[in-house]
Amino acid sequence: MAKALVLGSTGHIGAHIVRALLAEGHTVRAAYRTERFLGVLDGLPVERVRVDLDQPDSLRAALPGCAWVFHSAGYYPSAREKREAAIRRGMESARRTFEEISRARPERVVFTSSAATIRAVPDRAANESDAEPWPPTQWRHLYATVKIAMEQEALRAAAAGLPVVIVNPSLCLGEYDAHTFSGRAVLAFAKYRLPWYTETCFNVVYTGDVGLGHLRAAERGRIGERYLLTGQNLTLKELATLVTAELGLPPPRWRVPSFLAVGVACAVEAFAWIRGREPFFTRQEVRRVRTGYRLDGSKAVQELAMPQTPIQEAIRRAVHWFKQQGILKEV
Ligand SMILES: NC(=O)c1ccc[n+]([C@@H]2O[C@H](COP(=O)([O-])OP(=O)(O)OC[C@H]3O[C@@H](n4cnc5c(N)ncnc54)[C@H](OP(=O)(O)O)[C@@H]3O)[C@@H](O)[C@H]2O)c1
């Protein structure tokens, strides 16, 4: 059994990595940054340590004695950040973090990247061989660009001798999504009753499967390799229909072109800004899904025995958890 440090353990993916490790008898040091989301670790037999990746001393203090390190402390650039500054920030944070981890000489490091680093290809589902190089060959939205840049730092660290395996989850749905970043796809239709959808497709995966995929990557992943952690390819309309069916609501009726969706997101952001709140969806998110694509995650299924929970079940669990937390009211 191994002792593992999980960075970002209060995050959606981190909370599932922690549970996957505990379920198989490993010992977990759960790193959190802010106490606000510590509730997702309630009742779990873990050692809690405070780590802020912008304060390298806190990471240095958390590393000793851990054979495995899971880096799932995601940096999400906000809609307000300047593009160049956000890319630089993501790269520098990843470089600093891998340097610090290298000094502790762990046996395995698993870095949570994103399926957004894979480029869409015509006529087939994209796979790991379609990963964007740095700099990307085509314009990518800010989130993808930052993730591609950070992934390069992971590859650089692997080439320099750090035993790092990269995992690239697609859109994760499931419990413990306290930051509601990926859960917005569910909340948009369930809570805000978004009456329209755009024509796009993407891949959706149960976060519990992603948590286990991380553990298997530590056990059997090949160093310096990428593994797409994926579930099912769906259109946005199919996803919305599953979400609304779970709640007994009618599915969204209107299909709108993506340029109109960008316009609506612009209005939503302006309204949220006036009210001093976070917008429930942004232009950046519309751009993220605009170039829809299908993914082929068979490498992780074969090499890591990545499970494939039906997406209906992931939606059921996400909706149930959002209701339990009062994020989503009974409808
Ligand atoms: N969720 C998805 O659908 C998805 C899909 C593909 C890839 N990913 C990637 O997976 C990673 C994790 O995603 P997630 O959905 O689990 O994110 P999340 O729910 O927002 O959680 C992120 C976690 O990282 C911590 N964190 C962020 N910046 C940190 C810093 N500077 N120092 C220490 N901790 C920090 C957060 O702490 P606080 O609680 O203090 O904020 C939180 O615990 C991200 O890199 C994301 O890009 C996510």
Ligand as a Chemical Component Dictionary entry (heavy atoms), coordinates in Angstrom:
data_LIG
# 
_chem_comp.id                   LIG 
_chem_comp.type                 NON-POLYMER 
_chem_comp.pdbx_formal_charge   0 
_chem_comp.three_letter_code    LIG 
# 
loop_
_chem_comp_atom.comp_id 
_chem_comp_atom.atom_id 
_chem_comp_atom.alt_atom_id 
_chem_comp_atom.type_symbol 
_chem_comp_atom.charge 
_chem_comp_atom.model_Cartn_x 
_chem_comp_atom.model_Cartn_y 
_chem_comp_atom.model_Cartn_z 
_chem_comp_atom.pdbx_ordinal 
LIG N1  N1  N 0  -13.825 18.876 -13.872 1  
LIG C1  C1  C 0  -13.646 18.578 -15.156 2  
LIG O1  O1  O 0  -14.594 18.336 -15.897 3  
LIG C2  C2  C 0  -12.240 18.500 -15.692 4  
LIG C3  C3  C 0  -12.068 17.915 -16.943 5  
LIG C4  C4  C 0  -10.782 17.833 -17.464 6  
LIG C5  C5  C 0  -9.718  18.343 -16.757 7  
LIG N2  N2  N 1  -9.922  18.929 -15.554 8  
LIG C6  C6  C 0  -8.740  19.445 -14.856 9  
LIG O2  O2  O 0  -8.593  18.774 -13.630 10 
LIG C7  C7  C 0  -8.075  19.636 -12.639 11 
LIG C8  C8  C 0  -8.988  19.605 -11.429 12 
LIG O3  O3  O 0  -10.287 19.956 -11.853 13 
LIG P1  P1  P 0  -11.510 19.993 -10.837 14 
LIG O4  O4  O 0  -12.740 20.023 -11.661 15 
LIG O5  O5  O -1 -11.334 18.995 -9.777  16 
LIG O6  O6  O 0  -11.308 21.460 -10.225 17 
LIG P2  P2  P 0  -11.992 22.112 -8.965  18 
LIG O7  O7  O 0  -13.186 21.364 -8.534  19 
LIG O8  O8  O 0  -12.110 23.568 -9.271  20 
LIG O9  O9  O 0  -10.866 21.909 -7.854  21 
LIG C9  C9  C 0  -9.594  22.444 -7.989  22 
LIG C10 C10 C 0  -8.842  22.131 -6.718  23 
LIG O10 O10 O 0  -7.510  22.633 -6.842  24 
LIG C11 C11 C 0  -7.231  23.504 -5.762  25 
LIG N3  N3  N 0  -6.331  24.556 -6.208  26 
LIG C12 C12 C 0  -6.475  25.386 -7.255  27 
LIG N4  N4  N 0  -5.421  26.230 -7.331  28 
LIG C13 C13 C 0  -4.600  25.892 -6.320  29 
LIG C14 C14 C 0  -3.355  26.396 -5.861  30 
LIG N5  N5  N 0  -2.738  27.433 -6.445  31 
LIG N6  N6  N 0  -2.785  25.810 -4.771  32 
LIG C15 C15 C 0  -3.387  24.779 -4.149  33 
LIG N7  N7  N 0  -4.581  24.281 -4.528  34 
LIG C16 C16 C 0  -5.179  24.830 -5.593  35 
LIG C17 C17 C 0  -8.587  24.060 -5.369  36 
LIG O11 O11 O 0  -8.527  24.570 -4.063  37 
LIG P3  P3  P 0  -9.621  25.640 -3.523  38 
LIG O12 O12 O 0  -10.732 24.819 -2.947  39 
LIG O13 O13 O 0  -8.872  26.420 -2.519  40 
LIG O14 O14 O 0  -10.075 26.471 -4.691  41 
LIG C18 C18 C 0  -9.431  22.789 -5.490  42 
LIG O15 O15 O 0  -9.242  21.949 -4.379  43 
LIG C19 C19 C 0  -7.956  21.002 -13.329 44 
LIG O16 O16 O 0  -6.630  21.166 -13.731 45 
LIG C20 C20 C 0  -8.853  20.902 -14.526 46 
LIG O17 O17 O 0  -8.397  21.722 -15.583 47 
LIG C21 C21 C 0  -11.152 19.013 -15.006 48 
# 
loop_
_chem_comp_bond.comp_id 
_chem_comp_bond.atom_id_1 
_chem_comp_bond.atom_id_2 
_chem_comp_bond.value_order 
_chem_comp_bond.pdbx_ordinal 
LIG N1  C1  SING 1  
LIG C1  O1  DOUB 2  
LIG C1  C2  SING 3  
LIG C2  C3  SING 4  
LIG C2  C21 DOUB 5  
LIG C3  C4  DOUB 6  
LIG C4  C5  SING 7  
LIG C5  N2  DOUB 8  
LIG N2  C6  SING 9  
LIG N2  C21 SING 10 
LIG C6  O2  SING 11 
LIG C6  C20 SING 12 
LIG O2  C7  SING 13 
LIG C7  C8  SING 14 
LIG C7  C19 SING 15 
LIG C8  O3  SING 16 
LIG O3  P1  SING 17 
LIG P1  O4  DOUB 18 
LIG P1  O5  SING 19 
LIG P1  O6  SING 20 
LIG O6  P2  SING 21 
LIG P2  O7  DOUB 22 
LIG P2  O8  SING 23 
LIG P2  O9  SING 24 
LIG O9  C9  SING 25 
LIG C9  C10 SING 26 
LIG C10 O10 SING 27 
LIG C10 C18 SING 28 
LIG O10 C11 SING 29 
LIG C11 N3  SING 30 
LIG C11 C17 SING 31 
LIG N3  C12 SING 32 
LIG N3  C16 SING 33 
LIG C12 N4  DOUB 34 
LIG N4  C13 SING 35 
LIG C13 C14 SING 36 
LIG C13 C16 DOUB 37 
LIG C14 N5  SING 38 
LIG C14 N6  DOUB 39 
LIG N6  C15 SING 40 
LIG C15 N7  DOUB 41 
LIG N7  C16 SING 42 
LIG C17 O11 SING 43 
LIG C17 C18 SING 44 
LIG O11 P3  SING 45 
LIG P3  O12 DOUB 46 
LIG P3  O13 SING 47 
LIG P3  O14 SING 48 
LIG C18 O15 SING 49 
LIG C19 O16 SING 50 
LIG C19 C20 SING 51 
LIG C20 O17 SING 52 
# 
